[in-house]
Amino acid sequence: MVDKALVARKLQRIDDYLRQISRKKDTGREAFIKGRDLQSIILFNIIQAIQSCIDIGAHMISDSGWEAPSSQAEIFEVLAGHKVITKALAKKMVLMTGFRNRIVHEYEKTDFNMVYDIWRKHLGDIERFCRAAVLKGKM
């Protein structure tokens, strides 16, 4: 059975990360590309929110006894296979996981244009994942 208290704590952390991001004024792409402090705040909170989604998904899979994913990205595919999230949302979360991995493991130089785009256009994917986790996890 899914540990609802654990998932609730993770969801609260995600909410905190997203609120921290929402408090930051969008100064425009060019100013963001030059603004190291704003970059750091946005990037840290996005990475933490993505990691918390990964953690929630892994927990749901483990506690439900579903097939073990072979990677963190595959967590979202397993969740889609069990109708926790849609296939479309799974694809977006797989991309978010890849983005997180590139940053955390320094696979390549950070593309702050990409960070800006995620900030301004894709945080809703994290919110949709959280709503699905609440609904399917019966929180």
Secondary structure, DSSP 4 states (H G I P E B T S, - for coil): ---HHHHHHHHHHHHHHHHHHHTS----HHHHHH-HHHHHHHHHHHHHHHHHHHHHHHHHHHHHTPPPPSSHHHHHHHHHHTTSS-HHHHHHHHHHHHHHHHHHTT-S---HHHHHHHHHHTHHHHHHHHHHHHHHTT-
